């Protein structure tokens, strides 16, 4: 198979798997949150209060994206905004008790998704997948474009 055809098939397969993951997430998702909402709650639950910029870096989204996600989580009572004690200009996002309670459900859904996604794959298959995605990430971070 030619390189262009392989790239097309990989792109198509990647998009299909991504759609299937989203569909599956929403099938189990009784709390109405997107995957990034869940990831933000998990980060806040494990790491404690965070600035929007730190969350943006960890979630690989913009600070504006963090604001939109945080607004929804605040509306639901899962997160709160706190001003810094020393510097009132500093705004920290902090998980609430309700947010901590929903993390278990989110992690259960993620676990079901991962088990289904990697069902039937050997350790070697998964290691090869990690290598492929790490290489793709390095490619995207570089300025070099190969034809």
CORMO-V792473 format. One record per backbone hydrogen bond with DSSP energy under -1.0 kcal/mol. NH is the residue of the N-H (numbers start at 0). CO is the residue of the C=O. If there is no record, write none. Layout:
nh;co
NH;CO
NH;CO
//
This chain:
nh;co
5;1
6;2
7;3
8;4
9;5
10;6
11;7
12;8
13;9
14;10
15;11
16;12
17;13
18;14
19;15
20;16
21;17
22;18
23;19
24;20
25;21
26;22
27;23
28;24
29;27
37;33
38;34
39;35
40;36
41;37
42;38
43;39
44;40
45;41
46;42
47;43
49;92
54;50
55;51
56;52
57;53
58;54
59;55
60;55
65;61
66;62
67;63
68;64
69;65
70;66
71;67
72;68
73;69
74;70
75;71
76;73
77;72
78;72
79;93
81;91
83;89
89;86
91;81
92;49
93;79
95;77
99;95
100;96
101;97
102;98
105;101
106;102
107;103
108;104
109;105
110;106
111;107
112;108
113;109
114;110
115;111
116;112
117;113
120;117
125;121
126;122
127;123
128;124
129;125
130;126
131;127
132;128
133;129
134;130
135;131
136;132
137;133
138;134
139;135
140;136
141;137
//
